[in-house]
Amino acid sequence: CPDVVHRYQVDTAGRKPFILVDMDQWHGSEIVEGLRYFPFLERDGTYFGAPANDNQAIQELERLRQSGATAIAFTWQAFWWFDYYKEFYLHICSRFRRVISNDHVVAFDLREQSA
């Protein structure tokens, strides 16, 4: 996992903030130490649980993009979201470029929307 985070840091020069979908499993760990991230969902910078539905997830994604998030990363603990929040996942896949995809993390670049 540290290699994945290092790759993310290289891919996002300047260590821009990103959205971390991890069910609050990586918070406080050395894996994300020193990185600027928004837990998803979050309230006042603190993990707030899973979204109620796809619409809430999409709204929160867009809110955090407006707050400066440059990527969204799903850790393996949250891979179930891809099936459960299908519209949210389709929203991301149809608009943003996948930059990391392996057994530990799936991440999308939120800086530019795909055509």
Secondary structure, 3 states (H helix, E strand, C coil): CHHHHHHHHHHCCCCCCEEEECCCCCCCCCCCCCCCEEECCEECCEECCCCCCHHHHHHHHHHHHHCCCCEEEEEHHHCCHHHHCHHHHHHHHHHCEEEEECCCEEEEECCCCCC
